[in-house]
Amino acid sequence: MGENSFAREFLRSLVIFLAGGFIYGAVEILYRGHTHPSMFVLGGICLLWVGGLNSFFRRTPPLWVQLLLGGVFITLAEFACGLVYNVWLGMKVWDYSKLPLNIMGQVCPMFFFAWVLLSFPAIIVEDVIRHRFSEKAG
């Protein structure tokens, strides 16, 4: 991997991270009227991972598998962040404790299914950005 390829990969990852952060924050603002800076970081990480699923497998998994894995990853990431920010640091960034079947007030099935559905546009956004920064495009 040459220096130019490394720079292109770094820039691509940075753009995906920033896009994920802005999109995640926008979804939160649309849904509940506000967000928290930690959600920007979480969104960036989630878009990198969900969009990069294709890189982890020898063959691209079916879309439904990608969506399900996206929902699982985002839910686990949200749970981990919730444990740090809400439980350990007491910041009360969100609280799902009044929602059915929640786990420690940090995650619940309703949002898991929302993340599964939102993984579809996330995959598309990541693919568009990846294509823009591919060797052929640049």
RODO-2510 file (C-alpha; in nm, 4 decimals, decimal comma):
residues 138
     n   res          X          Y          Z
     1     m     0,0000     0,0000     0,0000
     2     g     0,1642     0,3180    -0,1178
     3     e     0,1636     0,6525     0,0567
     4     n    -0,1073     0,7807    -0,1792
     5     s    -0,3245     0,4730    -0,1096
     6     f    -0,2817     0,5196     0,2648
     7     a    -0,3809     0,8867     0,2406
     8     r    -0,6834     0,7978     0,0256
     9     e    -0,7927     0,5252     0,2723
    10     f    -0,7467     0,7580     0,5699
    11     l    -0,9450     1,0356     0,4024
    12     r    -1,2180     0,7902     0,2988
    13     s    -1,2463     0,6597     0,6560
    14     l    -1,2512     1,0135     0,7945
    15     v    -1,5306     1,1185     0,5569
    16     i    -1,7329     0,8065     0,6458
    17     f    -1,6779     0,8725     1,0175
    18     l    -1,7853     1,2372     0,9855
    19     a    -2,0889     1,1441     0,7751
    20     g    -2,1914     0,8835     1,0335
    21     g    -2,1533     1,1338     1,3145
    22     f    -2,3639     1,3975     1,1433
    23     i    -2,6310     1,1488     1,0335
    24     y    -2,6593     0,9861     1,3776
    25     g    -2,6878     1,3275     1,5410
    26     a    -2,9488     1,4372     1,2873
    27     v    -3,1559     1,1228     1,3504
    28     e    -3,1445     1,1929     1,7237
    29     i    -3,2430     1,5566     1,6772
    30     l    -3,5328     1,4574     1,4506
    31     y    -3,6500     1,1875     1,6920
    32     r    -3,6058     1,3517     2,0318
    33     g    -3,5161     1,7135     1,9634
    34     h    -3,1564     1,7057     2,0885
    35     t    -2,8367     1,5028     2,0831
    36     h    -2,5094     1,4733     2,2730
    37     p    -2,1514     1,5023     2,1358
    38     s    -2,0853     1,1392     2,2291
    39     m    -2,3502     1,0394     1,9748
    40     f    -2,1419     1,1985     1,6993
    41     v    -1,8534     0,9660     1,7851
    42     l    -2,0857     0,6673     1,8171
    43     g    -2,2448     0,7452     1,4808
    44     g    -1,9069     0,7706     1,3111
    45     i    -1,7942     0,4370     1,4492
    46     c    -2,1235     0,2734     1,3579
    47     l    -2,1155     0,3913     0,9954
    48     l    -1,7559     0,2740     0,9560
    49     w    -1,8501    -0,0680     1,0890
    50     v    -2,1906    -0,1162     0,9275
    51     g    -2,0723     0,0113     0,5919
    52     g    -1,7526    -0,1888     0,6143
    53     l    -1,9270    -0,5218     0,6733
    54     n    -1,8482    -0,6254     0,3163
    55     s    -1,4757    -0,6079     0,3965
    56     f    -1,5040    -0,8653     0,6759
    57     f    -1,6457    -1,1442     0,4623
    58     r    -1,4962    -1,3377     0,1764
    59     r    -1,8208    -1,2932    -0,0159
    60     t    -2,0710    -1,0148     0,0422
    61     p    -2,3447    -1,1470     0,2718
    62     p    -2,7082    -1,1086     0,1668
    63     l    -2,8549    -0,7677     0,2414
    64     w    -3,0808    -0,9019     0,5174
    65     v    -2,7743    -1,0421     0,6969
    66     q    -2,5945    -0,7090     0,6643
    67     l    -2,8987    -0,5259     0,8039
    68     l    -2,9337    -0,7682     1,0946
    69     l    -2,5614    -0,7460     1,1765
    70     g    -2,5839    -0,3668     1,1519
    71     g    -2,8701    -0,3632     1,4022
    72     v    -2,6815    -0,5953     1,6365
    73     f    -2,3600    -0,3908     1,6194
    74     i    -2,5309    -0,0547     1,6672
    75     t    -2,7345    -0,1906     1,9585
    76     l    -2,4224    -0,3353     2,1235
    77     a    -2,2330    -0,0100     2,0638
    78     e    -2,5237     0,1892     2,2080
    79     f    -2,5315    -0,0430     2,5099
    80     a    -2,1566    -0,0035     2,5686
    81     c    -2,1775     0,3763     2,5354
    82     g    -2,4804     0,3799     2,7628
    83     l    -2,2930     0,1856     3,0289
    84     v    -2,0085     0,4373     3,0150
    85     y    -2,1986     0,7652     2,9771
    86     n    -2,5250     0,6898     3,1561
    87     v    -2,4376     0,4309     3,4196
    88     w    -2,0704     0,4828     3,5009
    89     l    -2,0442     0,8617     3,4451
    90     g    -2,4096     0,9382     3,5334
    91     m    -2,4509     1,1761     3,2371
    92     k    -2,8086     1,0654     3,1533
    93     v    -2,7639     1,1045     2,7779
    94     w    -3,0682     0,8771     2,7245
    95     d    -3,2945     0,6534     2,9283
    96     y    -3,5063     0,3737     2,7817
    97     s    -3,6090     0,2387     3,1225
    98     k    -3,9769     0,3156     3,0585
    99     l    -3,9811     0,1229     2,7309
   100     p    -4,0792    -0,2456     2,7229
   101     l    -3,8095    -0,5136     2,7357
   102     n    -3,5298    -0,2600     2,7890
   103     i    -3,1945    -0,3737     2,9209
   104     m    -3,0739    -0,1533     3,2051
   105     g    -3,2479     0,1418     3,0373
   106     q    -2,9742     0,1499     2,7721
   107     v    -3,1219    -0,0494     2,4826
   108     c    -3,4593    -0,1910     2,3854
   109     p    -3,6038    -0,4005     2,1006
   110     m    -3,7874    -0,1050     1,9441
   111     f    -3,4573     0,0712     1,8754
   112     f    -3,2867    -0,2512     1,7681
   113     f    -3,5432    -0,2821     1,4876
   114     a    -3,4995     0,0857     1,4025
   115     w    -3,1226     0,0314     1,3722
   116     v    -3,1803    -0,2717     1,1483
   117     l    -3,3905    -0,0550     0,9146
   118     l    -3,1524     0,2414     0,9314
   119     s    -2,8623     0,0127     0,8420
   120     f    -2,9944     0,0096     0,4846
   121     p    -2,9336     0,3798     0,4129
   122     a    -2,6096     0,3561     0,6144
   123     i    -2,4798     0,0858     0,3800
   124     i    -2,5741     0,2964     0,0785
   125     v    -2,4075     0,6114     0,2173
   126     e    -2,0898     0,4204     0,2987
   127     d    -2,0861     0,2553    -0,0462
   128     v    -2,1237     0,5942    -0,2198
   129     i    -1,8394     0,7441    -0,0160
   130     r    -1,6216     0,4348    -0,0693
   131     h    -1,6812     0,4552    -0,4448
   132     r    -1,5909     0,8267    -0,4525
   133     f    -1,2563     0,7473    -0,2910
   134     s    -1,1794     0,4298    -0,4855
   135     e    -0,8635     0,4011    -0,6935
   136     k    -1,0720     0,4158    -1,0133
   137     a    -1,2536     0,7336    -0,9086
   138     g    -0,9434     0,9206    -0,8064
***
